[in-house]
Amino acid sequence: MKKEEKVSSSAVSRDTRLLDGPTGNLYETVAIIAKRAGQISLQTKEEMHQRLEEFIGDNDTLEEVFENREQIEIATYFEQQPKPTLMATDEFLKDKIYYRNPAKMDVEK
C-alpha cells in the first residue's frame, strides 16, 4: 500500500485564482476536480464493498448484520475519510492530476 498524505476532512475556503491558474478557466478546473472526485468515490465504494464481502453469509439475518462489530468498524473508517471532492481538490492543487482538453489540443494543431 502507498502512504497517503493527510487531507483535511473539513471544507476550506479556496482562492479561485489558485484554482483557475493551471487551466486558465475556473469552470474547466471545477469539471476536472468533479471528474476526479467521481473516480475517488467509485474507488472508495469498491474498496468498502470488497472489505464487507467477507461478512456476507447466506444465513445472516438483518439483526446479525447490524450487530457485527467488524462491519461497524469498517463503515466508521470509511465515514471518517475526507470527502472525495476535498481529496480531488487537494490533488489538483498539488498537481497530482493528469488532465487534458481535447478541444484545446485540436486548436493547437
C-alpha positions in Angstrom: 0.0 0.0 0.0 1.2 3.5 -0.7 1.4 6.0 2.1 -1.4 8.6 1.7 -1.0 12.2 2.8 -3.4 13.6 5.3 -6.2 15.6 3.7 -8.3 17.9 5.8 -11.8 16.4 6.3 -13.4 19.8 6.7 -14.3 22.2 3.9 -12.0 25.2 3.4 -12.5 28.4 1.5 -10.3 28.4 -1.6 -8.8 31.3 -3.5 -10.3 31.0 -7.0 -7.2 32.5 -8.6 -5.2 29.4 -7.4 -7.8 27.1 -8.8 -8.1 28.6 -12.3 -4.3 29.2 -12.7 -3.3 25.9 -14.3 -6.2 25.7 -16.7 -7.0 29.4 -17.2 -10.7 28.7 -16.7 -12.4 28.2 -13.3 -15.2 26.1 -14.8 -12.7 23.8 -16.5 -10.9 23.3 -13.2 -14.2 22.5 -11.4 -15.0 19.9 -14.1 -11.6 18.3 -13.7 -12.0 18.2 -9.9 -15.5 16.8 -10.2 -14.4 14.1 -12.5 -11.6 13.1 -10.2 -13.9 13.2 -7.2 -16.2 10.7 -9.0 -13.3 8.4 -9.6 -12.2 8.6 -6.0 -15.7 8.0 -4.8 -16.0 4.9 -7.0 -12.7 3.5 -5.8 -13.7 4.0 -2.2 -17.0 2.4 -2.7 -15.5 -0.6 -4.4 -12.9 -1.0 -1.6 -15.5 -0.8 1.1 -17.7 -3.4 -0.7 -14.6 -5.7 -1.0 -13.9 -5.5 2.7 -17.6 -6.0 3.6 -17.9 -9.1 1.3 -16.1 -11.2 3.9 -19.1 -10.8 6.2 -21.8 -11.7 3.7 -23.4 -15.0 4.6 -26.3 -17.0 3.3 -28.0 -17.3 6.7 -27.4 -13.8 8.1 -30.5 -12.1 9.4 -30.9 -8.4 9.4 -30.1 -8.1 13.1 -26.8 -10.1 12.8 -25.6 -7.7 10.0 -26.2 -4.6 12.1 -24.6 -6.1 15.2 -21.4 -7.2 13.6 -18.7 -5.2 15.3 -16.1 -5.6 12.5 -18.6 -4.3 9.9 -19.3 -1.3 12.1 -15.5 -0.6 12.4 -15.1 -0.7 8.6 -18.1 1.6 8.0 -16.8 4.0 10.6 -13.3 4.0 9.0 -14.8 5.0 5.6 -17.1 7.6 7.1 -14.2 9.3 8.7 -12.3 9.6 5.4 -12.3 13.0 3.8 -14.9 13.6 1.1 -13.9 12.8 -2.5 -14.2 16.5 -3.5 -11.8 17.6 -0.8 -9.3 14.8 -1.8 -9.6 15.7 -5.5 -9.2 19.5 -4.8 -6.1 18.7 -2.8 -4.7 16.5 -5.6 -5.4 19.2 -8.2 -3.7 21.9 -6.1 -0.6 19.7 -5.6 -0.5 19.0 -9.4 -1.2 15.3 -8.9 -4.0 15.0 -11.5 -3.2 14.4 -15.2 -5.8 16.1 -17.4 -6.1 17.2 -21.0 -8.6 19.1 -23.0 -9.0 17.5 -26.5 -10.7 20.7 -27.8 -7.7 22.8 -26.9 -5.3 20.2 -28.4 -7.2 20.3 -31.7 -6.9 24.1 -31.9 -3.2 24.0 -31.2 -2.5 21.6 -34.1 
